[in-house]
Amino acid sequence: PAPSRRATSSQTAGQSPSETRGSGPLRLSSSQPSWEWRKQWYQRRVRGDRITQLQEETNLLAGYMCDSVGVLQNCGEGINTEKGKADITLFAKLISDTTSNINLLIDSLPTEKVSADSQYKRLTALLKENEEADKELIKTKKLAERQLELIKSASSHIASTQLKIRTELSSRLS
């Protein structure tokens, strides 16, 4: 039996960014225009989609290889028959097409040539961003602690007022 063929990269490459998977959040800095953020988001989505396609094609190739070995074992001496030749031709074509798709996907992956200087600049910027986020977190924590103290004080005041009212009511009723 001929194996079923899943969608190839040429069939799934036209997916919109909302149909693909990506990795990690993107941050929009105040100096970065919104179109630049969208461009980065789309590039991450497409890259993630291509890697997913590459994984699927590789799994598909492995399946075809295993299936072809099984067909050869089942055929045995019947390889020279018409059906044996058709099966061999089918699997040769499937393996060849899948290998071509894998090569196309590998060639379409973006390459990043990053110098040590640009990596240093990026790490410095990330450290600065991390320090600013840490300062903001400390401010937020202090504010939350102050709010908690206010709430505790108000709750204590409410409880003491309720106790005072109950005491006065019980003394009036008695």
C-alpha positions as CSV (number, residue, x, y, z in Angstrom):
1,P,0.0,0.0,0.0
2,A,1.2,3.5,-0.8
3,P,1.8,5.7,2.2
4,S,-0.2,8.9,2.6
5,R,1.7,12.1,2.0
6,R,1.4,15.0,4.4
7,A,1.4,18.6,3.4
8,T,4.8,19.8,2.0
9,S,6.6,23.0,2.8
10,S,5.2,24.6,-0.4
11,Q,1.7,23.9,0.8
12,T,2.2,25.2,4.3
13,A,4.5,28.1,3.5
14,G,1.6,30.3,2.7
15,Q,0.2,30.2,6.2
16,S,-0.5,33.5,7.9
17,P,1.4,34.4,11.1
18,S,-1.6,33.7,13.2
19,E,-1.6,30.0,12.0
20,T,2.1,29.5,12.9
21,R,4.0,29.0,16.1
22,G,6.8,31.2,17.4
23,S,9.0,31.6,20.4
24,G,9.4,34.1,23.2
25,P,7.9,37.5,23.8
26,L,8.9,40.5,21.8
27,R,9.3,43.8,23.7
28,L,8.4,47.1,22.2
29,S,10.7,49.9,23.3
30,S,9.7,53.5,23.2
31,S,12.3,54.2,20.5
32,Q,11.2,51.3,18.3
33,P,8.4,52.0,15.8
34,S,5.4,49.7,15.8
35,W,6.1,48.4,12.3
36,E,9.6,47.3,13.4
37,W,8.0,45.2,16.2
38,R,5.5,43.7,13.7
39,K,8.4,42.9,11.3
40,Q,10.3,41.1,14.1
41,W,7.2,39.3,15.2
42,Y,6.5,38.1,11.7
43,Q,10.2,37.0,11.2
44,R,10.1,35.0,14.4
45,R,6.8,33.4,13.4
46,V,8.0,32.4,9.9
47,R,11.3,31.1,11.3
48,G,9.4,29.0,13.8
49,D,7.2,27.7,11.1
50,R,10.1,26.8,8.9
51,I,11.7,24.8,11.7
52,T,8.4,23.0,12.4
53,Q,8.2,22.2,8.7
54,L,11.8,21.0,8.7
55,Q,11.0,18.7,11.6
56,E,7.9,17.3,9.9
57,E,9.8,16.7,6.6
58,T,12.6,15.0,8.5
59,N,10.1,12.7,10.3
60,L,8.4,12.1,7.0
61,L,11.7,11.1,5.4
62,A,12.5,8.7,8.2
63,G,9.0,7.1,7.8
64,Y,9.5,6.7,4.0
65,M,12.9,5.1,4.6
66,C,11.5,2.6,7.1
67,D,8.5,1.9,4.8
68,S,10.8,1.3,1.8
69,V,12.9,-1.2,3.8
70,G,9.6,-3.0,4.8
71,V,8.5,-3.1,1.1
72,L,11.8,-4.5,0.0
73,Q,11.6,-7.2,2.7
74,N,8.0,-8.1,1.7
75,C,8.9,-8.2,-2.0
76,G,11.9,-10.5,-1.5
77,E,12.5,-12.1,-4.8
78,G,9.5,-10.4,-6.3
79,I,11.4,-7.1,-6.8
80,N,11.6,-7.8,-10.5
81,T,7.8,-8.0,-10.8
82,E,5.7,-5.1,-12.0
83,K,4.4,-4.3,-8.5
84,G,7.8,-4.5,-7.0
85,K,9.2,-2.1,-9.5
86,A,6.3,0.3,-9.0
87,D,6.8,0.3,-5.2
88,I,10.5,0.9,-5.6
89,T,9.8,3.8,-8.0
90,L,7.2,5.2,-5.7
91,F,9.4,5.2,-2.6
92,A,12.4,6.6,-4.6
93,K,10.3,9.5,-5.8
94,L,8.8,10.1,-2.3
95,I,12.3,10.0,-0.7
96,S,13.7,12.3,-3.4
97,D,10.9,14.8,-3.1
98,T,11.1,14.9,0.6
99,T,14.9,15.4,0.5
100,S,14.4,18.3,-2.0
101,N,11.9,19.8,0.4
102,I,14.3,19.5,3.3
103,N,17.1,21.2,1.3
104,L,14.8,24.0,0.3
105,L,13.7,24.5,3.9
106,I,17.4,24.5,5.1
107,D,18.3,27.1,2.4
108,S,15.3,29.3,3.4
109,L,16.3,29.5,7.1
110,P,17.8,32.8,8.0
111,T,21.4,33.0,8.8
112,E,22.7,35.2,11.6
113,K,26.2,36.4,11.4
114,V,26.7,38.2,14.7
115,S,30.0,39.9,15.6
116,A,31.4,39.8,19.1
117,D,31.0,43.6,19.3
118,S,27.3,43.5,18.4
119,Q,26.8,40.7,20.9
120,Y,28.5,42.8,23.6
121,K,26.3,45.8,22.8
122,R,23.1,43.6,22.8
123,L,24.1,42.0,26.2
124,T,24.9,45.5,27.6
125,A,21.5,46.7,26.5
126,L,19.8,43.7,28.0
127,L,21.6,44.1,31.3
128,K,20.5,47.8,31.4
129,E,16.9,46.8,30.6
130,N,17.1,44.1,33.3
131,E,18.4,46.7,35.9
132,E,15.6,49.1,35.0
133,A,13.0,46.3,35.3
134,D,14.6,45.3,38.7
135,K,14.3,48.9,39.9
136,E,10.7,49.1,38.8
137,L,10.0,45.8,40.5
138,I,11.4,47.1,43.8
139,K,9.3,50.3,43.5
140,T,6.2,48.2,42.8
141,K,7.0,45.9,45.8
142,K,7.4,48.9,48.2
143,L,4.1,50.4,46.9
144,A,2.4,47.0,47.4
145,E,3.8,46.7,50.9
146,R,2.5,50.2,51.8
147,Q,-0.9,49.4,50.4
148,L,-1.0,46.2,52.4
149,E,-0.2,48.1,55.6
150,L,-3.0,50.6,54.8
151,I,-5.4,47.7,54.2
152,K,-4.3,46.1,57.5
153,S,-4.8,49.3,59.4
154,A,-8.2,49.9,57.8
155,S,-9.2,46.3,58.6
156,S,-8.1,46.7,62.2
157,H,-10.0,50.0,62.5
158,I,-13.1,48.4,61.1
159,A,-12.8,45.4,63.4
160,S,-12.4,47.6,66.5
161,T,-15.3,49.8,65.4
162,Q,-17.5,46.8,64.9
163,L,-16.5,45.4,68.4
164,K,-17.2,48.8,69.9
165,I,-20.7,49.0,68.3
166,R,-21.6,45.5,69.3
167,T,-20.5,46.2,72.9
168,E,-22.6,49.3,73.0
169,L,-25.6,47.6,71.5
170,S,-25.4,44.7,73.9
171,S,-25.1,47.0,76.9
172,R,-28.1,49.0,75.7
173,L,-30.2,45.9,75.2
174,S,-29.3,44.5,78.6
